[in-house]
Amino acid sequence: MSEQDLRELIERLRREAAALPGSDEDARARLESVIDDLEARMADDELSNAPGLRAAIQDNIHQLEARHPDATTVLNNIMMTLANMGI
């Protein structure tokens, strides 16, 4: 997996966040926070220097998995991509 794969997954996660019902602002905020963090680290070329990044994504997976399985699937794919990139 490559950085391009990760960018595609981030865009997919952005679409999932936008599709959440308006009543679920907490979930949307969590997903947008992950997106912002990933994009900032990619822009600064600091993905490999992100000790808390995987833990933050994993925490979001646990918080969202029951109510938002599609978003959770994307987050799991991001975790796999990061792992395959050695991060």
N, CA, C and O of each residue as an XYZ file, in Angstrom:
348
protein
N       0.850     -1.175      0.000
C       0.000      0.000      0.000
C       0.902      1.246      0.000
O       2.030      1.230      0.493
N       0.367      2.288     -0.558
C       1.176      3.479     -0.723
C       0.483      4.690     -0.115
O      -0.634      4.616      0.397
N       1.193      5.798     -0.195
C       0.634      7.053      0.281
C      -0.599      7.437     -0.538
O      -1.534      8.038     -0.010
N      -0.602      7.089     -1.829
C      -1.766      7.364     -2.672
C      -2.982      6.574     -2.181
O      -4.097      7.095     -2.159
N      -2.764      5.318     -1.789
C      -3.853      4.516     -1.230
C      -4.402      5.180      0.026
O      -5.613      5.230      0.239
N      -3.502      5.684      0.844
C      -3.907      6.355      2.075
C      -4.714      7.610      1.750
O      -5.725      7.879      2.399
N      -4.288      8.362      0.773
C      -5.045      9.565      0.366
C      -6.461      9.207     -0.103
O      -7.422      9.912      0.205
N      -6.575      8.124     -0.838
C      -7.890      7.684     -1.310
C      -8.778      7.270     -0.142
O      -9.974      7.560     -0.130
N      -8.186      6.589      0.841
C      -8.952      6.193      2.013
C      -9.380      7.412      2.835
O     -10.484      7.441      3.379
N      -8.516      8.403      2.921
C      -8.870      9.624      3.648
C     -10.047     10.306      2.958
O     -10.959     10.796      3.623
N     -10.028     10.337      1.645
C     -11.145     10.943      0.907
C     -12.428     10.145      1.122
O     -13.509     10.719      1.259
N     -12.304      8.847      1.149
C     -13.480      8.004      1.422
C     -14.012      8.257      2.827
O     -15.224      8.303      3.035
N     -13.109      8.423      3.794
C     -13.519      8.724      5.163
C     -14.198     10.089      5.232
O     -15.159     10.271      5.980
N     -13.708     11.034      4.463
C     -14.325     12.367      4.404
C     -15.774     12.253      3.909
O     -16.668     12.919      4.432
N     -15.994     11.410      2.907
C     -17.359     11.219      2.387
C     -18.244     10.544      3.429
O     -19.416     10.893      3.570
N     -17.692      9.584      4.154
C     -18.460      8.922      5.217
C     -18.843      9.929      6.304
O     -19.973      9.919      6.790
N     -17.913     10.784      6.678
C     -18.194     11.796      7.702
C     -19.289     12.748      7.229
O     -20.176     13.112      8.002
N     -19.227     13.146      5.972
C     -20.226     14.072      5.430
C     -21.603     13.422      5.351
O     -22.617     14.117      5.415
N     -21.651     12.111      5.214
C     -22.923     11.408      5.080
C     -23.594     11.099      6.412
O     -24.735     10.636      6.436
N     -22.900     11.350      7.519
C     -23.496     11.075      8.823
C     -24.684     11.993      9.064
O     -24.697     13.130      8.592
N     -25.679     11.511      9.794
C     -26.830     12.362     10.084
C     -26.419     13.589     10.896
O     -25.469     13.543     11.678
N     -27.138     14.670     10.700
C     -26.834     15.914     11.407
C     -26.898     15.782     12.913
O     -26.296     16.572     13.640
N     -27.626     14.788     13.382
C     -27.761     14.594     14.824
C     -26.530     13.935     15.448
O     -26.451     13.817     16.671
N     -25.581     13.512     14.637
C     -24.402     12.816     15.159
C     -23.142     13.659     14.977
O     -22.182     13.237     14.333
N     -23.166     14.836     15.547
C     -22.030     15.753     15.436
C     -20.775     15.206     16.103
O     -19.665     15.473     15.643
N     -20.938     14.438     17.190
C     -19.770     13.883     17.879
C     -18.988     12.958     16.954
O     -17.764     13.054     16.866
N     -19.686     12.069     16.269
C     -19.020     11.146     15.357
C     -18.366     11.904     14.207
O     -17.237     11.598     13.825
N     -19.067     12.886     13.655
C     -18.502     13.685     12.562
C     -17.239     14.406     13.031
O     -16.236     14.436     12.317
N     -17.288     14.982     14.223
C     -16.117     15.696     14.751
C     -14.939     14.746     14.950
O     -13.796     15.108     14.673
N     -15.211     13.541     15.426
C     -14.140     12.557     15.629
C     -13.478     12.210     14.290
O     -12.252     12.189     14.181
N     -14.302     11.940     13.280
C     -13.761     11.576     11.975
C     -12.996     12.734     11.348
O     -11.931     12.534     10.764
N     -13.527     13.923     11.465
C     -12.836     15.093     10.906
C     -11.511     15.340     11.617
O     -10.549     15.795     10.997
N     -11.454     15.046     12.896
C     -10.200     15.191     13.641
C      -9.142     14.212     13.123
O      -7.977     14.574     12.960
N      -9.557     12.975     12.869
C      -8.629     11.975     12.320
C      -8.154     12.415     10.936
O      -6.967     12.338     10.620
N      -9.096     12.876     10.123
C      -8.753     13.339      8.772
C      -7.748     14.483      8.843
O      -6.732     14.466      8.147
N      -8.031     15.468      9.676
C      -7.134     16.620      9.812
C      -5.743     16.190     10.268
O      -4.736     16.674      9.751
N      -5.695     15.278     11.238
C      -4.410     14.811     11.759
C      -3.624     14.075     10.672
O      -2.432     14.323     10.486
N      -4.287     13.180      9.963
C      -3.610     12.441      8.890
C      -3.095     13.380      7.810
O      -1.950     13.265      7.372
N      -3.944     14.308      7.383
C      -3.529     15.219      6.315
C      -2.394     16.137      6.759
O      -1.488     16.416      5.973
N      -2.427     16.603      7.989
C      -1.350     17.463      8.487
C      -0.029     16.699      8.544
O       1.017     17.226      8.166
N      -0.084     15.465      9.015
C       1.140     14.655      9.095
C       1.676     14.321      7.706
O       2.889     14.288      7.498
N       0.778     14.075      6.758
C       1.218     13.790      5.391
C       1.837     15.044      4.763
O       2.853     14.950      4.073
N       1.249     16.188      4.991
C       1.766     17.438      4.424
C       3.151     17.753      4.983
O       4.008     18.286      4.278
N       3.361     17.420      6.250
C       4.651     17.682      6.894
C       5.617     16.504      6.766
O       6.720     16.531      7.311
N       5.187     15.466      6.037
C       5.986     14.254      5.868
C       6.367     13.653      7.213
O       7.512     13.254      7.424
N       5.393     13.591      8.122
C       5.638     13.099      9.477
C       4.796     11.877      9.825
O       4.569     11.612     11.005
N       4.336     11.138      8.846
C       3.539      9.959      9.155
C       4.313      8.949      9.987
O       3.771      8.376     10.932
N       5.559      8.731      9.649
C       6.336      7.727     10.371
C       6.708      8.183     11.777
O       7.122      7.368     12.602
N       6.567      9.462     12.055
C       6.881      9.996     13.373
C       5.580     10.371     14.086
O       5.404     11.505     14.532
N       4.676      9.398     14.182
C       3.351      9.658     14.733
C       2.984      8.585     15.757
O       2.139      7.732     15.484
N       3.614      8.621     16.934
C       3.401      7.546     17.898
C       1.954      7.398     18.365
O       1.526      6.281     18.654
N       1.206      8.462     18.447
C      -0.157      8.367     18.940
C      -1.204      8.241     17.856
O      -2.388      8.086     18.158
N      -0.798      8.302     16.607
C      -1.750      8.299     15.496
C      -2.546      7.005     15.440
O      -3.775      7.038     15.375
N      -1.873      5.883     15.464
C      -2.578      4.596     15.401
C      -3.481      4.404     16.602
O      -4.583      3.874     16.461
N      -3.048      4.817     17.765
C      -3.885      4.692     18.964
C      -5.138      5.551     18.851
O      -6.219      5.131     19.264
N      -4.999      6.747     18.297
C      -6.155      7.635     18.124
C      -7.153      7.040     17.132
O      -8.363      7.114     17.347
N      -6.651      6.455     16.055
C      -7.535      5.823     15.076
C      -8.238      4.629     15.712
O      -9.444      4.451     15.536
N      -7.497      3.817     16.445
C      -8.084      2.654     17.113
C      -9.160      3.077     18.103
O     -10.203      2.429     18.191
N      -8.926      4.147     18.845
C      -9.925      4.658     19.786
C     -11.199      5.065     19.051
O     -12.304      4.784     19.514
N     -11.045      5.719     17.922
C     -12.208      6.115     17.129
C     -12.958      4.901     16.601
O     -14.187      4.917     16.533
N     -12.252      3.875     16.236
C     -12.906      2.648     15.770
C     -13.804      2.104     16.877
O     -14.958      1.754     16.628
N     -13.281      2.032     18.089
C     -14.067      1.507     19.204
C     -15.283      2.381     19.502
O     -16.349      1.868     19.843
N     -15.129      3.678     19.376
C     -16.228      4.599     19.667
C     -17.325      4.566     18.601
O     -18.492      4.809     18.910
N     -16.965      4.271     17.362
C     -17.902      4.405     16.250
C     -18.441      3.090     15.693
O     -19.410      3.103     14.934
N     -17.840      1.955     16.051
C     -18.137      0.716     15.344
C     -19.597      0.279     15.405
O     -20.093     -0.280     14.426
N     -20.293      0.502     16.482
C     -21.682      0.037     16.576
C     -22.633      0.899     15.748
O     -23.546      0.383     15.104
N     -22.414      2.204     15.769
C     -23.347      3.113     15.095
C     -22.970      3.411     13.655
O     -23.841      3.731     12.846
N     -21.698      3.312     13.318
C     -21.241      3.713     11.981
C     -20.272      2.673     11.401
O     -19.070      2.923     11.300
N     -20.801      1.523     11.029
C     -19.914      0.450     10.551
C     -19.148      0.799      9.277
O     -18.023      0.333      9.100
N     -19.724      1.603      8.388
C     -19.010      1.957      7.157
C     -17.789      2.821      7.464
O     -16.716      2.605      6.901
N     -17.949      3.788      8.349
C     -16.821      4.632      8.739
C     -15.761      3.793      9.455
O     -14.562      4.010      9.280
N     -16.211      2.846     10.252
C     -15.282      1.966     10.968
C     -14.480      1.120      9.984
O     -13.286      0.895     10.181
N     -15.135      0.656      8.930
C     -14.434     -0.117      7.899
C     -13.330      0.714      7.255
O     -12.225      0.218      7.036
N     -13.623      1.961      6.953
C     -12.611      2.837      6.355
C     -11.466      3.060      7.337
O     -10.299      3.016      6.947
N     -11.788      3.297      8.600
C     -10.736      3.489      9.602
C      -9.860      2.243      9.716
O      -8.639      2.350      9.832
N     -10.476      1.069      9.684
C      -9.696     -0.179      9.715
C      -8.792     -0.281      8.492
O      -7.647     -0.719      8.603
N      -9.293      0.119      7.334
C      -8.471      0.099      6.126
C      -7.302      1.075      6.239
O      -6.201      0.785      5.770
N      -7.537      2.222      6.854
C      -6.446      3.186      7.082
C      -5.398      2.569      8.000
O      -4.199      2.709      7.760
N      -5.851      1.883      9.057
C      -4.894      1.229      9.975
C      -4.051      0.194      9.223
O      -2.840      0.112      9.428
N      -4.689     -0.596      8.353
C      -3.947     -1.597      7.591
C      -2.965     -0.937      6.644
O      -1.843     -1.417      6.480
N      -3.370      0.155      6.019
C      -2.486      0.856      5.097
C      -1.276      1.420      5.836
O      -0.144      1.308      5.366
N      -1.525      2.025      6.991
C      -0.411      2.551      7.793
C       0.533      1.412      8.191
O       1.753      1.570      8.140
N      -0.017      0.290      8.580
C       0.815     -0.849      8.980
C       1.643     -1.345      7.798
O       2.823     -1.663      7.949
N       1.020     -1.410      6.624
C       1.744     -1.851      5.442
C       2.825     -0.869      5.011
O       3.794     -1.244      4.350
N       2.647      0.399      5.394
C       3.661      1.421      5.099
C       4.757      1.433      6.168
O       5.704      2.215      6.086
N       4.617      0.554      7.176
C       5.604      0.495      8.245
C       5.398      1.532      9.317
O       6.334      1.872     10.040
N       4.181      2.045      9.434
C       3.881      3.106     10.404
C       3.038      2.526     11.513
O       2.665      3.240     12.443
